[in-house]
């Protein structure tokens, strides 16, 4: 089945399949959810189904339409995403024709990467927003007769990157749906869109992926060893893309740093602890610090499993976990994990990173030692 290429998202897939089988496809859909969980992948697969000549809720994969969708070069598919602004670009200019040859080449390469991997995020250099000329060109092409029979699909990736002018320009297309045309939008931030845009779309809420779903995808798609895949999945916060980003980082280093922070928090050298706090706050930005804190959370969970069930961790230094459990048998580890989660939540409140880490160290010492 074509939908198998999407990780998880069972509720969303069933909703879309039912719409096709019941011939109740809406004129516009908005896929909402955090980054890296499969919104773009869902939208692309839905586009594949809508353009498939079979008319079934699952793309056949063999017809000429499905074959052209493999490269995202189907004549009835239009993709919109952030593009750089052309030199002297003015109102009404074609959004791509005003760009340099090198920029057009970069865009082509990004589309090829997206076609090969629907979880890849298109990123064109110097492209920070979706241009209003891109929306105007989309509207113009939508009003033309399709290059071939069948449904025309207009797909806007990361719709939150439209400014107010671009969103207002899109409204007419949403308010006056064209026959045999479906508009698909994906966004990480629904609140960044105009309420009038949201209200004219059927909202498809995408869910965070489970650790098992992420680990299974890492093993099956990326060839990662099960033990490493399980560790990465536990700190990816429901995002397959975040898990793959973690694979390119020094996992062992971050895990070691997280354990060292706990050791310093429990130690007697306040100077050494504060020096480490200052280093982490200087070297890590907020997303990186969140990943680091999730490694700490994962290590504390391993300590609970070892203490309660006698199961040693599959990765990392199991001996250090064993020594920790033996030294602090009465540590309130669930509360310590809760405190790490609270620190992660504080990252979104623009508090000083050094303050977050200092308070975390104090609380960990209390919860683990009772002091």
PABA-680808 format. One record per residue (C-alpha): x, y, z negated; residue number from 1. Coordinates in Angstrom, 2 decimals. Each point is the difference from the previous one (the first is absolute). Last residue first. Example, Ala and Ser with C-alpha at 12.3 -4.5 7.8 and 13.67 -1.06 7.14 Angstrom:
// PABA-680808
{r {13.67, -1.06, -7.14}, 2}
{r {-1.37, -3.44, -0.66}, 1}
This chain:
// PABA-680808
{r {20.26, 17.04, -50.96}, 371}
{r {-2.27, -2.86, 1.06}, 370}
{r {2.82, -1.31, 2.16}, 369}
{r {-1.85, -0.51, 3.30}, 368}
{r {-2.89, 2.43, -0.33}, 367}
{r {1.94, 2.75, -1.74}, 366}
{r {3.04, -0.22, 2.29}, 365}
{r {-2.22, -0.11, 3.07}, 364}
{r {-1.83, 3.12, -1.17}, 363}
{r {3.20, 2.02, -0.43}, 362}
{r {1.39, -1.13, 3.35}, 361}
{r {-3.28, 0.86, 1.77}, 360}
{r {0.02, 3.48, -1.54}, 359}
{r {3.49, 0.59, 1.36}, 358}
{r {-0.91, -1.36, 3.44}, 357}
{r {-3.05, 2.22, 0.40}, 356}
{r {1.90, 3.03, -1.31}, 355}
{r {2.90, -0.61, 2.41}, 354}
{r {-2.45, -0.24, 2.88}, 353}
{r {-1.46, 3.39, -0.83}, 352}
{r {-3.78, -0.16, 0.31}, 351}
{r {-1.52, 0.43, 3.45}, 350}
{r {-3.19, -1.87, -0.93}, 349}
{r {0.45, -2.82, 2.54}, 348}
{r {3.01, -1.41, -1.84}, 347}
{r {-2.10, -0.14, -3.16}, 346}
{r {-1.85, -3.06, 1.35}, 345}
{r {3.29, -1.88, 0.28}, 344}
{r {0.80, 0.91, -3.61}, 343}
{r {-3.40, -1.34, -1.07}, 342}
{r {0.75, -3.29, 1.79}, 341}
{r {3.31, -0.22, -1.91}, 340}
{r {-1.92, 0.56, -3.24}, 339}
{r {-2.45, -2.75, 0.89}, 338}
{r {2.92, -2.34, 0.59}, 337}
{r {1.29, 0.87, -3.48}, 336}
{r {-3.47, -0.65, -1.41}, 335}
{r {0.01, -3.47, 1.55}, 334}
{r {3.55, -0.52, -1.37}, 333}
{r {-0.78, 0.67, -3.64}, 332}
{r {3.32, -1.39, -1.23}, 331}
{r {-0.36, -2.69, -2.67}, 330}
{r {2.68, -2.36, 1.32}, 329}
{r {2.53, 2.82, 0.55}, 328}
{r {3.43, -1.68, -0.04}, 327}
{r {-1.14, -3.31, 1.47}, 326}
{r {-2.02, 1.66, 2.74}, 325}
{r {2.90, 2.31, 0.93}, 324}
{r {2.51, -2.84, 0.06}, 323}
{r {-2.24, -2.01, 2.35}, 322}
{r {-0.51, 2.99, 2.30}, 321}
{r {3.76, 0.51, 0.11}, 320}
{r {0.49, -3.68, 0.89}, 319}
{r {-2.59, 0.18, 2.78}, 318}
{r {2.17, 2.48, 1.87}, 317}
{r {-2.00, 0.87, 3.10}, 316}
{r {-2.35, -2.20, 1.96}, 315}
{r {-2.13, -3.05, -0.76}, 314}
{r {-0.81, 1.17, -3.53}, 313}
{r {0.08, -2.64, -2.77}, 312}
{r {-3.24, -1.71, -0.98}, 311}
{r {-0.29, -0.71, -3.73}, 310}
{r {-3.73, 0.71, -0.04}, 309}
{r {-0.49, 2.82, -2.52}, 308}
{r {3.52, 1.38, -0.31}, 307}
{r {1.11, -0.67, 3.57}, 306}
{r {-3.27, 1.30, 1.45}, 305}
{r {0.20, 3.12, -2.19}, 304}
{r {3.63, 0.62, 0.98}, 303}
{r {-0.88, -0.37, 3.68}, 302}
{r {-2.69, 2.63, -0.50}, 301}
{r {2.63, 2.31, -1.51}, 300}
{r {2.18, -0.53, 3.08}, 299}
{r {-2.91, 0.82, 2.33}, 298}
{r {-0.74, 3.22, -1.90}, 297}
{r {3.64, 1.02, 0.27}, 296}
{r {-0.06, -0.70, 3.74}, 295}
{r {-3.19, 2.07, 0.12}, 294}
{r {1.85, 2.86, -1.66}, 293}
{r {2.64, -0.07, 2.76}, 292}
{r {-2.71, 0.05, 2.69}, 291}
{r {-1.58, 3.02, -1.69}, 290}
{r {3.41, 1.66, -0.22}, 289}
{r {0.45, -0.39, 3.74}, 288}
{r {-3.38, 1.61, 0.67}, 287}
{r {0.79, 2.86, -2.43}, 286}
{r {3.49, 0.82, 1.24}, 285}
{r {2.93, -1.82, -1.51}, 284}
{r {3.61, 1.25, -0.37}, 283}
{r {-0.44, 2.98, -2.33}, 282}
{r {-2.68, -1.44, -2.30}, 281}
{r {1.88, -3.31, -0.15}, 280}
{r {3.28, 1.70, -0.91}, 279}
{r {-1.60, 2.21, -2.66}, 278}
{r {-1.69, -2.97, -1.65}, 277}
{r {3.28, -1.94, 0.08}, 276}
{r {1.81, 2.84, -1.77}, 275}
{r {-2.85, 0.19, -2.50}, 274}
{r {0.41, -3.69, -0.84}, 273}
{r {3.78, 0.18, -0.31}, 272}
{r {-0.29, 3.00, -2.35}, 271}
{r {-2.64, -1.69, -2.15}, 270}
{r {2.39, -2.86, -0.62}, 269}
{r {-1.66, -2.37, -2.45}, 268}
{r {-1.56, -2.50, 2.39}, 267}
{r {-3.62, -0.91, 0.70}, 266}
{r {-0.48, 2.71, 2.65}, 265}
{r {3.42, -0.87, 1.40}, 264}
{r {-1.00, -3.64, 0.46}, 263}
{r {-3.29, 1.01, 1.60}, 262}
{r {1.88, 2.24, 2.44}, 261}
{r {2.42, -2.84, 0.77}, 260}
{r {-2.95, -2.22, 0.94}, 259}
{r {-1.27, 2.62, 2.47}, 258}
{r {3.49, 0.55, 1.41}, 257}
{r {0.46, -3.74, 0.58}, 256}
{r {-3.31, -0.19, 1.89}, 255}
{r {0.96, 3.00, 2.09}, 254}
{r {3.39, -1.49, 0.87}, 253}
{r {-1.44, -3.44, 0.79}, 252}
{r {-2.57, 1.49, 2.32}, 251}
{r {2.51, 2.01, 2.01}, 250}
{r {-2.36, 1.45, 2.59}, 249}
{r {-0.95, -1.44, 3.39}, 248}
{r {-2.33, -2.52, -1.61}, 247}
{r {-1.69, 2.83, -1.87}, 246}
{r {-1.14, 1.51, 3.27}, 245}
{r {-1.65, -3.32, 0.88}, 244}
{r {-1.91, 0.02, -3.28}, 243}
{r {-1.07, 3.61, 0.55}, 242}
{r {-1.39, -0.99, 3.40}, 241}
{r {-1.94, -2.89, -1.55}, 240}
{r {-1.56, 2.36, -2.55}, 239}
{r {-1.84, -1.29, -3.08}, 238}
{r {2.26, 1.66, -2.56}, 237}
{r {3.24, -1.30, 1.57}, 236}
{r {1.49, -1.02, -3.38}, 235}
{r {-1.38, -3.54, -0.28}, 234}
{r {0.26, -0.54, 3.76}, 233}
{r {3.77, 0.58, -0.17}, 232}
{r {0.43, -2.64, -2.69}, 231}
{r {-2.21, -2.53, 1.76}, 230}
{r {1.78, 0.52, 3.33}, 229}
{r {3.36, -0.51, -1.69}, 228}
{r {-1.10, -3.33, -1.46}, 227}
{r {-1.77, -1.09, 3.21}, 226}
{r {3.03, 0.64, 2.26}, 225}
{r {-0.75, 2.67, 2.60}, 224}
{r {-0.65, -1.05, 3.61}, 223}
{r {-1.70, 3.27, 0.93}, 222}
{r {-3.35, -1.26, 1.24}, 221}
{r {-0.69, -3.15, -2.02}, 220}
{r {2.00, 0.74, -3.17}, 219}
{r {-0.71, 3.73, -0.12}, 218}
{r {-3.63, -0.61, 0.92}, 217}
{r {-0.45, -2.58, -2.76}, 216}
{r {1.61, 2.35, -2.54}, 215}
{r {-2.32, 2.83, 1.01}, 214}
{r {-3.14, -2.15, -0.17}, 213}
{r {1.10, -1.58, -3.30}, 212}
{r {0.70, 3.41, -1.54}, 211}
{r {-3.49, 1.13, 0.97}, 210}
{r {-0.52, 2.64, 2.65}, 209}
{r {-1.51, 3.34, -0.94}, 208}
{r {-3.44, 0.36, 1.55}, 207}
{r {-1.23, 1.77, 3.10}, 206}
{r {-3.10, 2.17, -0.13}, 205}
{r {-1.78, 0.16, 3.36}, 204}
{r {-1.91, 3.28, 0.25}, 203}
{r {-2.57, 0.26, 2.77}, 202}
{r {0.72, 3.42, 1.44}, 201}
{r {-2.07, 3.16, 0.27}, 200}
{r {0.18, 0.74, -3.73}, 199}
{r {3.80, -0.14, 0.02}, 198}
{r {0.33, 2.69, 2.68}, 197}
{r {-2.51, 2.29, -1.72}, 196}
{r {1.79, -0.49, -3.31}, 195}
{r {3.16, 1.42, 1.64}, 194}
{r {2.93, -2.34, -0.45}, 193}
{r {2.67, 0.32, -2.71}, 192}
{r {-2.31, -1.72, -2.48}, 191}
{r {0.17, -3.20, 2.09}, 190}
{r {3.72, -0.30, -0.65}, 189}
{r {1.87, -3.00, 1.42}, 188}
{r {-1.88, 0.31, 3.28}, 187}
{r {-1.01, -2.00, 3.06}, 186}
{r {-2.40, 1.20, 2.69}, 185}
{r {-1.86, -2.01, 2.64}, 184}
{r {-2.28, 1.57, 2.63}, 183}
{r {-2.17, -2.33, 2.06}, 182}
{r {-1.16, 0.81, 3.54}, 181}
{r {-2.55, -1.97, 2.04}, 180}
{r {-2.26, 3.06, 0.19}, 179}
{r {1.38, 3.26, -1.39}, 178}
{r {-0.81, 1.01, -3.54}, 177}
{r {-1.15, 3.62, -0.50}, 176}
{r {0.77, 0.85, -3.62}, 175}
{r {3.29, -1.93, -0.11}, 174}
{r {1.24, 1.45, 3.30}, 173}
{r {-1.10, 3.44, -1.18}, 172}
{r {1.84, -0.49, -3.30}, 171}
{r {3.41, -0.61, 1.57}, 170}
{r {0.60, 3.72, 0.57}, 169}
{r {-0.85, 0.67, -3.63}, 168}
{r {2.57, -2.60, -1.01}, 167}
{r {2.65, 1.60, 2.21}, 166}
{r {-0.67, 3.46, -1.44}, 165}
{r {0.07, -1.33, -3.56}, 164}
{r {3.41, -1.62, 0.48}, 163}
{r {0.34, -3.62, 1.07}, 162}
{r {2.55, -2.05, -1.98}, 161}
{r {-2.80, -1.49, -2.09}, 160}
{r {-0.95, -1.96, 3.13}, 159}
{r {2.87, -2.38, -0.62}, 158}
{r {-0.38, -1.86, 3.33}, 157}
{r {-2.75, 1.21, 2.35}, 156}
{r {-1.45, -2.69, 2.29}, 155}
{r {-2.34, 0.70, 2.94}, 154}
{r {-1.50, -3.22, 1.38}, 153}
{r {-1.86, -0.21, 3.33}, 152}
{r {-2.34, -2.96, 0.25}, 151}
{r {-0.29, -1.84, 3.29}, 150}
{r {0.34, 0.76, 3.68}, 149}
{r {3.26, 1.33, 1.36}, 148}
{r {1.85, 3.31, 0.06}, 147}
{r {-2.82, 1.35, -2.12}, 146}
{r {-2.02, 2.91, 1.31}, 145}
{r {1.22, 3.24, -1.52}, 144}
{r {-1.45, 1.57, -3.15}, 143}
{r {2.35, -1.95, -2.27}, 142}
{r {3.00, 1.22, 2.00}, 141}
{r {-0.93, 3.63, -0.68}, 140}
{r {-0.69, -0.66, -3.68}, 139}
{r {3.37, -1.72, -0.45}, 138}
{r {1.72, 2.86, 1.83}, 137}
{r {-1.61, 2.47, -2.40}, 136}
{r {1.02, -2.14, -2.97}, 135}
{r {3.62, -0.18, 1.17}, 134}
{r {-0.04, 3.75, 0.70}, 133}
{r {-1.06, 0.49, -3.63}, 132}
{r {3.29, -1.56, -0.98}, 131}
{r {0.17, -2.82, -2.52}, 130}
{r {2.56, 0.99, -2.62}, 129}
{r {3.66, -0.34, -1.00}, 128}
{r {1.67, -1.21, 3.19}, 127}
{r {3.65, 1.14, -0.07}, 126}
{r {1.20, -3.56, 0.76}, 125}
{r {-2.80, -2.42, 0.95}, 124}
{r {-1.05, -2.41, -2.77}, 123}
{r {-2.48, -2.74, 0.85}, 122}
{r {-0.55, -2.20, -3.04}, 121}
{r {0.60, -3.70, 0.64}, 120}
{r {-2.73, -2.25, -1.41}, 119}
{r {-1.40, -0.63, 3.50}, 118}
{r {3.35, -1.59, 0.97}, 117}
{r {0.82, -0.64, 3.66}, 116}
{r {-2.49, 2.58, 1.25}, 115}
{r {1.17, 2.48, -2.64}, 114}
{r {3.61, -0.46, 1.07}, 113}
{r {-0.98, 0.58, 3.64}, 112}
{r {-1.93, 3.12, -1.01}, 111}
{r {3.10, 1.32, -1.78}, 110}
{r {2.16, -0.67, 3.06}, 109}
{r {-2.39, 1.92, 2.24}, 108}
{r {0.00, 2.93, -2.42}, 107}
{r {3.81, 0.04, -0.08}, 106}
{r {0.12, -0.02, 3.81}, 105}
{r {-2.44, 2.92, 0.13}, 104}
{r {2.26, 1.88, -2.42}, 103}
{r {3.07, -0.70, 2.13}, 102}
{r {-1.75, 1.21, 3.16}, 101}
{r {-0.96, 3.23, -1.76}, 100}
{r {-3.54, 0.80, -1.11}, 99}
{r {-2.60, 2.14, 1.76}, 98}
{r {-1.43, -3.06, 1.81}, 97}
{r {-0.78, -1.62, -3.34}, 96}
{r {-2.65, 2.25, -1.57}, 95}
{r {-1.44, 1.17, 3.37}, 94}
{r {-0.28, 3.76, -0.31}, 93}
{r {-3.42, 1.47, -0.84}, 92}
{r {1.25, 2.50, -2.58}, 91}
{r {3.69, 0.73, 0.33}, 90}
{r {3.29, -1.88, -0.20}, 89}
{r {2.96, 2.39, 0.36}, 88}
{r {2.38, -2.90, -0.77}, 87}
{r {-2.09, -3.04, -0.79}, 86}
{r {-1.30, -0.71, -3.49}, 85}
{r {0.99, -3.37, -1.40}, 84}
{r {-2.66, -2.71, -0.14}, 83}
{r {-2.12, -1.48, -2.81}, 82}
{r {-2.30, -2.78, 1.15}, 81}
{r {-2.69, -0.62, 2.62}, 80}
{r {-0.44, -3.22, 1.96}, 79}
{r {-2.40, -0.40, 2.92}, 78}
{r {-1.18, -3.45, 1.11}, 77}
{r {-2.13, -0.54, 3.13}, 76}
{r {3.02, -0.27, 2.34}, 75}
{r {1.59, -2.66, -2.27}, 74}
{r {3.66, 0.78, -0.64}, 73}
{r {0.10, -1.06, -3.63}, 72}
{r {2.57, -2.66, 0.99}, 71}
{r {-2.05, -2.99, -1.16}, 70}
{r {-3.13, 1.95, 0.98}, 69}
{r {0.89, -0.68, 3.62}, 68}
{r {-0.23, -3.75, -0.56}, 67}
{r {-3.29, 0.35, -1.84}, 66}
{r {-1.53, 1.85, 2.96}, 65}
{r {1.38, -2.48, 2.54}, 64}
{r {-1.78, -2.85, -1.87}, 63}
{r {1.97, -2.46, -2.12}, 62}
{r {-0.04, 1.26, -3.57}, 61}
{r {-3.66, -0.89, -0.47}, 60}
{r {-0.66, 2.89, -2.37}, 59}
{r {-2.24, -1.07, -2.87}, 58}
{r {-3.44, 1.54, -0.60}, 57}
{r {-0.97, -1.05, 3.56}, 56}
{r {-0.49, 2.31, 2.98}, 55}
{r {2.19, -2.31, 2.10}, 54}
{r {1.51, 2.85, 2.05}, 53}
{r {2.08, 1.19, -2.95}, 52}
{r {-0.07, 3.80, -0.40}, 51}
{r {-1.92, 0.02, -3.29}, 50}
{r {1.98, -2.95, -1.39}, 49}
{r {3.37, 1.63, 0.74}, 48}
{r {-1.21, 3.28, -1.48}, 47}
{r {-1.02, -1.89, -3.15}, 46}
{r {3.48, -1.52, -0.08}, 45}
{r {1.55, 3.45, 0.29}, 44}
{r {-2.20, 1.44, -2.74}, 43}
{r {0.76, -2.87, -2.36}, 42}
{r {3.76, 0.29, 0.61}, 41}
{r {-0.17, 3.75, -0.56}, 40}
{r {-1.74, -0.50, -3.34}, 39}
{r {2.32, -2.86, -1.02}, 38}
{r {1.15, 0.50, -3.58}, 37}
{r {3.06, 2.15, 0.73}, 36}
{r {-1.22, 3.38, -1.17}, 35}
{r {-2.93, 0.22, -2.38}, 34}
{r {-3.60, -0.32, 1.22}, 33}
{r {-2.64, 1.28, 2.41}, 32}
{r {-1.00, -1.19, 3.48}, 31}
{r {-2.46, 2.50, 1.51}, 30}
{r {-2.32, -1.37, 2.67}, 29}
{r {-1.87, 1.79, 2.79}, 28}
{r {-2.72, -0.86, 2.55}, 27}
{r {-1.35, -2.85, -2.10}, 26}
{r {0.03, -3.60, 1.25}, 25}
{r {-3.34, -1.64, -0.74}, 24}
{r {0.04, -2.71, 2.68}, 23}
{r {-0.59, -2.65, -2.71}, 22}
{r {3.14, -1.92, 0.99}, 21}
{r {2.00, 3.22, 0.27}, 20}
{r {-1.17, 1.53, -3.28}, 19}
{r {0.37, -3.36, -1.75}, 18}
{r {3.64, -0.23, 1.11}, 17}
{r {0.67, 3.49, -1.35}, 16}
{r {-1.53, -0.70, -3.42}, 15}
{r {1.70, -3.41, -0.19}, 14}
{r {3.39, 1.57, 0.67}, 13}
{r {-0.56, 2.67, -2.65}, 12}
{r {-0.96, -2.56, -2.64}, 11}
{r {2.92, -2.30, 0.84}, 10}
{r {2.65, 2.74, -0.19}, 9}
{r {2.76, -2.63, -0.40}, 8}
{r {2.88, 0.24, 2.48}, 7}
{r {-1.25, 0.70, 3.53}, 6}
{r {1.36, -2.33, 2.70}, 5}
{r {-2.76, -2.43, -0.90}, 4}
{r {-2.54, 2.39, 1.50}, 3}
{r {0.65, -1.41, 3.47}, 2}
{r {-1.26, -3.47, -0.89}, 1}
